[in-house]
Amino acid sequence: KKLRAGLRAMAADKDPDVVAKAFDLWVGRTKDPEAAPAIDKAAVSQLYERRHAVAPVIEKYKLGDGVAWLKAYTLDLEEGETCEIRKEAVAKLRALADPRAIEPLERATAKRIKSGPLRGKPVSACLIDDANAAIGYLRGLKK
């Protein structure tokens, strides 16, 4: 009981390394029924660092079935600090082969800079070609 309580507390920590290690031990070495739902929730956290801290643990223990990957990757696409992070999210959204990813991809390609000398330019110019290709692919799946 003490171990599980401690792991629950560490899984809620702000440090991504602590979160990853806590979940690794929690889902990998205990039979706590609260572990899998907790890691699913962490995978769609509003915090990029938290989402990415748990992703390797989810992959290691093959726990991805309960994760709302569409939500997680959409958050990466919308909130990624760099265009490269957002571009990676485009590839992951395409790989899901879920037509529901079309809408966030279209929003990403339409998003424009609102002020300054680059006003009107795409926010994520580096991903527009990939996003458009993903949208085309996903539209093809709907047919």
MDTraj code that builds the backbone (N, CA, C; nanometers):
import mdtraj as md
import numpy as np

residues = "LYS LYS LEU ARG ALA GLY LEU ARG ALA MET ALA ALA ASP LYS ASP PRO ASP VAL VAL ALA LYS ALA PHE ASP LEU TRP VAL GLY ARG THR LYS ASP PRO GLU ALA ALA PRO ALA ILE ASP LYS ALA ALA VAL SER GLN LEU TYR GLU ARG ARG HIS ALA VAL ALA PRO VAL ILE GLU LYS TYR LYS LEU GLY ASP GLY VAL ALA TRP LEU LYS ALA TYR THR LEU ASP LEU GLU GLU GLY GLU THR CYS GLU ILE ARG LYS GLU ALA VAL ALA LYS LEU ARG ALA LEU ALA ASP PRO ARG ALA ILE GLU PRO LEU GLU ARG ALA THR ALA LYS ARG ILE LYS SER GLY PRO LEU ARG GLY LYS PRO VAL SER ALA CYS LEU ILE ASP ASP ALA ASN ALA ALA ILE GLY TYR LEU ARG GLY LEU LYS LYS".split()
xyz = np.array([
    [0.0824, -0.1198, 0.0000],
    [0.0000, 0.0000, 0.0000],
    [0.0863, 0.1256, 0.0000],
    [0.1933, 0.1248, 0.0785],
    [0.2811, 0.2420, 0.0847],
    [0.3503, 0.2662, -0.0485],
    [0.3965, 0.1573, -0.1106],
    [0.4630, 0.1704, -0.2402],
    [0.3676, 0.2307, -0.3427],
    [0.2474, 0.1781, -0.3497],
    [0.1501, 0.2296, -0.4468],
    [0.1174, 0.3757, -0.4198],
    [0.1017, 0.4106, -0.2949],
    [0.0723, 0.5502, -0.2595],
    [0.1890, 0.6407, -0.3005],
    [0.3096, 0.5936, -0.2753],
    [0.4276, 0.6706, -0.3139],
    [0.4387, 0.6855, -0.4655],
    [0.4096, 0.5780, -0.5374],
    [0.4155, 0.5832, -0.6837],
    [0.3092, 0.6767, -0.7403],
    [0.1908, 0.6751, -0.6807],
    [0.0851, 0.7675, -0.7249],
    [0.1306, 0.9115, -0.7071],
    [0.1919, 0.9384, -0.5940],
    [0.2401, 1.0745, -0.5674],
    [0.3512, 1.1140, -0.6641],
    [0.4448, 1.0243, -0.6879],
    [0.5552, 1.0557, -0.7795],
    [0.5059, 1.0691, -0.9246],
    [0.4031, 0.9935, -0.9604],
    [0.3481, 1.0021, -1.0958],
    [0.2834, 1.1378, -1.1206],
    [0.2487, 1.2075, -1.0145],
    [0.1884, 1.3408, -1.0264],
    [0.2930, 1.4519, -1.0186],
    [0.4193, 1.4160, -1.0050],
    [0.5272, 1.5135, -0.9916],
    [0.5385, 1.5996, -1.1173],
    [0.6033, 1.7134, -1.1045],
    [0.6236, 1.8025, -1.2195],
    [0.7483, 1.7663, -1.3005],
    [0.8403, 1.6936, -1.2408],
    [0.9638, 1.6549, -1.3085],
    [0.9367, 1.5352, -1.4003],
    [0.9557, 1.5515, -1.5324],
    [0.9261, 1.4423, -1.6259],
    [1.0051, 1.3141, -1.5994],
    [1.1283, 1.3258, -1.5510],
    [1.2068, 1.2060, -1.5213],
    [1.1453, 1.1281, -1.4053],
    [1.0999, 1.1993, -1.3049],
    [1.0349, 1.1346, -1.1904],
    [0.9059, 1.0665, -1.2364],
    [0.8300, 1.1362, -1.3196],
    [0.7038, 1.0821, -1.3711],
    [0.7305, 0.9526, -1.4480],
    [0.8270, 0.9553, -1.5384],
    [0.8576, 0.8372, -1.6195],
    [0.9008, 0.7193, -1.5332],
    [0.9877, 0.7444, -1.4381],
    [1.0358, 0.6349, -1.3519],
    [0.9256, 0.5815, -1.2622],
    [0.8416, 0.6711, -1.2117],
    [0.7313, 0.6278, -1.1259],
    [0.6340, 0.5398, -1.2049],
    [0.5982, 0.5833, -1.3236],
    [0.5059, 0.5027, -1.4041],
    [0.5698, 0.3715, -1.4482],
    [0.6976, 0.3742, -1.4781],
    [0.7661, 0.2517, -1.5176],
    [0.7555, 0.1469, -1.4062],
    [0.7798, 0.1883, -1.2853],
    [0.7699, 0.0971, -1.1714],
    [0.6242, 0.0614, -1.1435],
    [0.5381, 0.1611, -1.1480],
    [0.3974, 0.1412, -1.1139],
    [0.3289, 0.0431, -1.2094],
    [0.3404, 0.0666, -1.3408],
    [0.2723, -0.0218, -1.4353],
    [0.3512, -0.1496, -1.4620],
    [0.4819, -0.1434, -1.4418],
    [0.5656, -0.2582, -1.4736],
    [0.5837, -0.3578, -1.3611],
    [0.5716, -0.3131, -1.2389],
    [0.6030, -0.4014, -1.1257],
    [0.4905, -0.4198, -1.0252],
    [0.3805, -0.3500, -1.0436],
    [0.2684, -0.3692, -0.9508],
    [0.1469, -0.4164, -1.0297],
    [0.0510, -0.4639, -0.9605],
    [-0.0756, -0.5047, -1.0229],
    [-0.1857, -0.4075, -0.9825],
    [-0.1458, -0.2843, -0.9531],
    [-0.2411, -0.1825, -0.9105],
    [-0.3357, -0.1505, -1.0263],
    [-0.4659, -0.1718, -1.0086],
    [-0.5604, -0.1447, -1.1172],
    [-0.5721, 0.0039, -1.1528],
    [-0.5201, 0.0910, -1.0690],
    [-0.5253, 0.2342, -1.0973],
    [-0.4103, 0.2805, -1.1868],
    [-0.3108, 0.1966, -1.2076],
    [-0.1925, 0.2365, -1.2840],
    [-0.2239, 0.2624, -1.4312],
    [-0.2919, 0.1705, -1.4973],
    [-0.3190, 0.1867, -1.6410],
    [-0.4066, 0.3089, -1.6690],
    [-0.5165, 0.3289, -1.5966],
    [-0.5949, 0.4511, -1.6223],
    [-0.5159, 0.5794, -1.5943],
    [-0.4274, 0.5747, -1.4962],
    [-0.3481, 0.6934, -1.4643],
    [-0.2491, 0.7264, -1.5755],
    [-0.1868, 0.6241, -1.6335],
    [-0.0915, 0.6513, -1.7414],
    [-0.1652, 0.6951, -1.8681],
    [-0.2858, 0.6412, -1.8896],
    [-0.3671, 0.6866, -2.0034],
    [-0.3972, 0.8358, -1.9898],
    [-0.4297, 0.8766, -1.8696],
    [-0.4600, 1.0178, -1.8436],
    [-0.3354, 1.1048, -1.8622],
    [-0.2213, 1.0563, -1.8165],
    [-0.0960, 1.1315, -1.8299],
    [-0.0577, 1.1480, -1.9775],
    [-0.0929, 1.0503, -2.0592],
    [-0.0580, 1.0553, -2.2022],
    [-0.1300, 1.1672, -2.2759],
    [-0.2383, 1.2188, -2.2196],
    [-0.3124, 1.3286, -2.2824],
    [-0.3115, 1.4530, -2.1934],
    [-0.2126, 1.4613, -2.1084],
    [-0.1971, 1.5767, -2.0202],
    [-0.1816, 1.7050, -2.1017],
    [-0.2202, 1.8148, -2.0437],
    [-0.2016, 1.9446, -2.1082],
    [-0.0533, 1.9817, -2.1154],
    [0.0305, 1.9145, -2.0390],
    [0.1733, 1.9449, -2.0348],
    [0.2516, 1.8543, -2.1304],
    [0.3157, 1.9152, -2.2274],
    [0.3944, 1.8422, -2.3273],
    [0.4955, 1.7481, -2.2607],
    [0.5690, 1.7991, -2.1627],
    [0.6732, 1.7200, -2.0977],
    [0.6160, 1.5950, -2.0328],
    [0.4991, 1.6077, -1.9723],
    [0.4345, 1.4936, -1.9066],
    [0.3900, 1.3902, -2.0108],
    [0.3282, 1.4378, -2.1197],
    [0.2845, 1.3444, -2.2254],
    [0.4023, 1.2648, -2.2787],
    [0.5128, 1.3341, -2.2997],
    [0.6277, 1.2678, -2.3601],
    [0.7109, 1.1887, -2.2601],
    [0.6936, 1.2151, -2.1331],
    [0.7618, 1.1352, -2.0312],
    [0.7013, 0.9954, -2.0225],
    [0.5701, 0.9857, -2.0413],
    [0.5043, 0.8557, -2.0262],
    [0.5003, 0.7753, -2.1563],
    [0.5189, 0.8394, -2.2701],
    [0.5088, 0.7687, -2.3988],
    [0.6012, 0.6464, -2.4074],
    [0.7298, 0.6572, -2.3679],
    [0.8159, 0.5379, -2.3753],
    [0.7703, 0.4257, -2.2808],
    [0.7131, 0.4628, -2.1680],
    [0.6637, 0.3614, -2.0736],
    [0.5426, 0.2902, -2.1335],
    [0.4551, 0.3671, -2.1957],
    [0.3379, 0.3085, -2.2613],
    [0.3817, 0.2114, -2.3698],
    [0.4806, 0.2521, -2.4488],
    [0.5311, 0.1661, -2.5556],
    [0.5990, 0.0414, -2.4982],
    [0.6790, 0.0598, -2.3952],
    [0.7530, -0.0520, -2.3343],
    [0.6591, -0.1623, -2.2861],
    [0.5481, -0.1224, -2.2231],
    [0.4552, -0.2197, -2.1659],
    [0.3333, -0.2448, -2.2551],
    [0.3368, -0.1903, -2.3766],
    [0.2294, -0.2093, -2.4741],
    [0.0920, -0.1754, -2.4141],
    [0.0836, -0.0534, -2.3611],
    [-0.0388, -0.0074, -2.2963],
    [-0.1143, 0.0948, -2.3800],
    [-0.0813, 0.1063, -2.5061],
    [-0.1366, 0.2117, -2.5897],
    [-0.2837, 0.2004, -2.6241],
    [-0.3440, 0.0844, -2.6036],
    [-0.4837, 0.0670, -2.6429],
    [-0.5794, 0.1604, -2.5698],
    [-0.5465, 0.1983, -2.4479],
    [-0.6359, 0.2839, -2.3706],
    [-0.6080, 0.4326, -2.3866],
    [-0.5073, 0.4669, -2.4655],
    [-0.4664, 0.6070, -2.4788],
    [-0.5415, 0.6743, -2.5933],
    [-0.5870, 0.7948, -2.5687],
    [-0.6530, 0.8750, -2.6714],
    [-0.5441, 0.9458, -2.7531],
    [-0.4791, 0.8700, -2.8419],
    [-0.3656, 0.9233, -2.9169],
    [-0.4049, 1.0430, -3.0021],
    [-0.5252, 1.0427, -3.0560],
    [-0.5700, 1.1563, -3.1361],
    [-0.5622, 1.2846, -3.0543],
    [-0.6061, 1.2773, -2.9320],
    [-0.6007, 1.3948, -2.8437],
    [-0.4564, 1.4323, -2.8121],
    [-0.3743, 1.3342, -2.7798],
    [-0.2345, 1.3610, -2.7441],
    [-0.1593, 1.4271, -2.8596],
    [-0.1735, 1.3722, -2.9788],
    [-0.1012, 1.4267, -3.0935],
    [-0.1581, 1.5617, -3.1373],
    [-0.2891, 1.5795, -3.1197],
    [-0.3488, 1.7094, -3.1506],
    [-0.2937, 1.8157, -3.0563],
    [-0.2769, 1.7811, -2.9306],
    [-0.2163, 1.8756, -2.8359],
    [-0.0743, 1.9103, -2.8785],
    [0.0025, 1.8107, -2.9213],
    [0.1388, 1.8368, -2.9698],
    [0.1353, 1.9300, -3.0902],
    [0.0407, 1.9072, -3.1791],
    [0.0286, 1.9887, -3.2999],
    [-0.0076, 2.1328, -3.2651],
    [-0.0983, 2.1503, -3.1728],
    [-0.1464, 2.2838, -3.1381],
    [-0.0520, 2.3606, -3.0468],
    [0.0192, 2.2877, -2.9603],
    [0.0968, 2.3549, -2.8566],
    [0.2466, 2.3339, -2.8663],
    [0.2921, 2.2575, -2.9643],
    [0.4352, 2.2325, -2.9770],
    [0.5125, 2.3626, -2.9887],
    [0.6205, 2.3743, -2.9135],
    [0.6970, 2.4993, -2.9100],
    [0.7747, 2.5261, -3.0382],
    [0.8082, 2.4204, -3.1101],
    [0.8831, 2.4400, -3.2351],
    [0.8041, 2.3796, -3.3510],
    [0.8368, 2.4252, -3.4684],
    [0.7711, 2.3717, -3.5870],
    [0.8072, 2.2234, -3.6048],
    [0.9264, 2.1848, -3.5673],
    [0.9666, 2.0443, -3.5796],
    [0.8822, 1.9541, -3.4900],
    [0.8507, 1.9996, -3.3685],
    [0.7640, 1.9224, -3.2788],
    [0.6256, 1.9087, -3.3421],
    [0.5754, 2.0187, -3.3982],
    [0.4437, 2.0155, -3.4611],
    [0.4451, 1.9270, -3.5861],
    [0.5551, 1.9295, -3.6601],
    [0.5674, 1.8471, -3.7802],
    [0.5668, 1.6978, -3.7436],
    [0.6312, 1.6637, -3.6354],
    [0.6302, 1.5251, -3.5873],
    [0.4879, 1.4825, -3.5509],
    [0.4122, 1.5750, -3.4929],
    [0.2729, 1.5454, -3.4581],
    [0.1903, 1.5173, -3.5832],
    [0.2196, 1.5877, -3.6922],
    [0.1499, 1.5638, -3.8192],
    [0.1713, 1.4187, -3.8627],
    [0.2948, 1.3734, -3.8569],
    [0.3261, 1.2351, -3.8976],
    [0.2533, 1.1340, -3.8094],
    [0.2477, 1.1614, -3.6803],
    [0.1798, 1.0700, -3.5886],
    [0.0289, 1.0699, -3.6121],
    [-0.0274, 1.1863, -3.6401],
    [-0.1706, 1.1928, -3.6695],
    [-0.2025, 1.1148, -3.7973],
    [-0.1187, 1.1296, -3.8971],
    [-0.1402, 1.0544, -4.0213],
    [-0.1332, 0.9043, -3.9941],
    [-0.0349, 0.8631, -3.9156],
    [-0.0156, 0.7212, -3.8874],
    [-0.1338, 0.6587, -3.8136],
    [-0.2105, 0.7403, -3.7438],
    [-0.3290, 0.6874, -3.6757],
    [-0.4336, 0.6375, -3.7751],
    [-0.4303, 0.6916, -3.8968],
    [-0.5277, 0.6556, -4.0003],
    [-0.6707, 0.6774, -3.9507],
    [-0.6898, 0.7876, -3.8822],
    [-0.8204, 0.8233, -3.8259],
    [-0.8655, 0.9541, -3.8909],
    [-0.9706, 0.9496, -3.9707],
    [-1.0173, 1.0718, -4.0381],
    [-1.0523, 1.1872, -3.9434],
    [-1.0719, 1.1599, -3.8162],
    [-1.0978, 1.2685, -3.7209],
    [-0.9773, 1.3612, -3.7077],
    [-0.8604, 1.3174, -3.7537],
    [-0.7399, 1.4009, -3.7473],
    [-0.7407, 1.5103, -3.8538],
    [-0.8310, 1.5019, -3.9500],
    [-0.8364, 1.6025, -4.0565],
    [-0.8593, 1.7419, -3.9991],
    [-0.9539, 1.7542, -3.9087],
    [-0.9878, 1.8866, -3.8551],
    [-0.8694, 1.9556, -3.7877],
    [-0.7982, 1.8906, -3.6938],
    [-0.6829, 1.9602, -3.6345],
    [-0.5720, 1.9894, -3.7359],
    [-0.5562, 1.9031, -3.8339],
    [-0.4559, 1.9278, -3.9378],
    [-0.4940, 2.0495, -4.0213],
    [-0.6212, 2.0618, -4.0539],
    [-0.6666, 2.1792, -4.1295],
    [-0.6493, 2.3070, -4.0482],
    [-0.6771, 2.3004, -3.9191],
    [-0.6567, 2.4181, -3.8331],
    [-0.5099, 2.4583, -3.8318],
    [-0.4214, 2.3601, -3.8257],
    [-0.2775, 2.3892, -3.8208],
    [-0.2293, 2.4556, -3.9494],
    [-0.2811, 2.4115, -4.0635],
    [-0.2367, 2.4715, -4.1898],
    [-0.2961, 2.6103, -4.2095],
    [-0.4110, 2.6354, -4.1496],
    [-0.4773, 2.7656, -4.1663],
    [-0.4281, 2.8708, -4.0672],
    [-0.3640, 2.8285, -3.9603],
    [-0.3216, 2.9209, -3.8546],
    [-0.2168, 3.0187, -3.9073],
    [-0.2415, 3.1453, -3.8850],
    [-0.1538, 3.2510, -3.9356],
    [-0.1001, 3.3379, -3.8216],
    [0.0143, 3.3991, -3.8452],
    [0.0732, 3.4934, -3.7506],
    [-0.0138, 3.6188, -3.7515],
    [-0.0472, 3.6677, -3.6321],
    [-0.1443, 3.7764, -3.6211],
    [-0.0851, 3.9162, -3.6167],
    [0.0430, 3.9283, -3.5876],
    [0.0998, 4.0630, -3.5802],
    [0.2474, 4.0610, -3.6174],
    [0.3018, 4.1813, -3.6318],
    [0.4436, 4.1943, -3.6626],
    [0.4710, 4.1888, -3.8112],
    [0.5983, 4.1863, -3.8452],
    [0.6364, 4.1900, -3.9872],
    [0.5967, 4.0625, -4.0633],
    [0.5733, 3.9543, -3.9933],
    [0.5350, 3.8288, -4.0592],
    [0.3837, 3.8061, -4.0571],
    [0.3106, 3.9097, -4.0246],
    [0.1644, 3.9006, -4.0142],
    [0.1068, 3.8366, -4.1411],
    [0.0185, 3.7401, -4.1207],
    [-0.0466, 3.6721, -4.2322],
    [0.0268, 3.5497, -4.2824],
    [0.1514, 3.5303, -4.2408],
    [0.2292, 3.4131, -4.2816],
    [0.1858, 3.2934, -4.1959],
    [0.2035, 3.1709, -4.2474],
    [0.1670, 3.0525, -4.1684],
    [0.2510, 3.0425, -4.0406],
    [0.1866, 3.0022, -3.9319],
    [0.2578, 2.9819, -3.8052],
    [0.3541, 2.8640, -3.8181],
    [0.3100, 2.7612, -3.8887],
    [0.3879, 2.6374, -3.9007],
    [0.4194, 2.6069, -4.0464],
    [0.4942, 2.6946, -4.1077],
    [0.5249, 2.6783, -4.2500],
    [0.5954, 2.5463, -4.2793],
    [0.6743, 2.4966, -4.1869],
    [0.7526, 2.3753, -4.2114],
    [0.6662, 2.2509, -4.2274],
    [0.5423, 2.2554, -4.1829],
    [0.4615, 2.1338, -4.1861],
    [0.3473, 2.1371, -4.2864],
    [0.3300, 2.2458, -4.3555],
    [0.2129, 2.2600, -4.4431],
    [0.2069, 2.1502, -4.5495],
    [0.3173, 2.1211, -4.6161],
    [0.3154, 2.0164, -4.7193],
    [0.2805, 1.8805, -4.6593],
    [0.3430, 1.8476, -4.5466],
    [0.3143, 1.7191, -4.4813],
    [0.1703, 1.7128, -4.4321],
    [0.1214, 1.8232, -4.3760],
    [-0.0159, 1.8261, -4.3257],
    [-0.1154, 1.8104, -4.4400],
    [-0.0907, 1.8782, -4.5507],
    [-0.1802, 1.8657, -4.6660],
    [-0.1790, 1.7232, -4.7218],
    [-0.0630, 1.6621, -4.7230],
    [-0.0536, 1.5228, -4.7688],
    [-0.1297, 1.4307, -4.6729],
    [-0.1170, 1.4550, -4.5442],
    [-0.1882, 1.3746, -4.4445],
    [-0.3391, 1.3924, -4.4590],
    [-0.3821, 1.5157, -4.4814],
    [-0.5247, 1.5424, -4.5002],
    [-0.5771, 1.4657, -4.6221],
    [-0.5024, 1.4698, -4.7308],
    [-0.5422, 1.3956, -4.8512],
    [-0.5514, 1.2469, -4.8256],
    [-0.4524, 1.1947, -4.7563],
    [-0.4517, 1.0521, -4.7216],
    [-0.5721, 1.0158, -4.6354],
    [-0.5981, 1.0956, -4.5334],
    [-0.7085, 1.0678, -4.4410],
    [-0.8446, 1.0826, -4.5090],
    [-0.8557, 1.1795, -4.6003],
    [-0.9813, 1.1932, -4.6763],
    [-1.0050, 1.0683, -4.7626],
    [-0.8977, 1.0132, -4.8155],
    [-0.9085, 0.8915, -4.8958],
    [-0.9593, 0.7724, -4.8163],
    [-0.9318, 0.7725, -4.6873],
    [-0.9793, 0.6642, -4.6008],
    [-1.1288, 0.6723, -4.5755],
    [-1.1835, 0.7906, -4.5849],
    [-1.3264, 0.8094, -4.5578],
    [-1.4149, 0.7539, -4.6691],
    [-1.3575, 0.7338, -4.7866],
    [-1.4362, 0.6873, -4.9024],
    [-1.4689, 0.5407, -4.8952],
])
top = md.Topology()
chain = top.add_chain()
for i, resn in enumerate(residues, 1):
    res = top.add_residue(resn, chain, resSeq=i)
    for name in ("N", "CA", "C"):
        top.add_atom(name, md.element.get_by_symbol(name[0]), res)
traj = md.Trajectory(xyz[None], top)
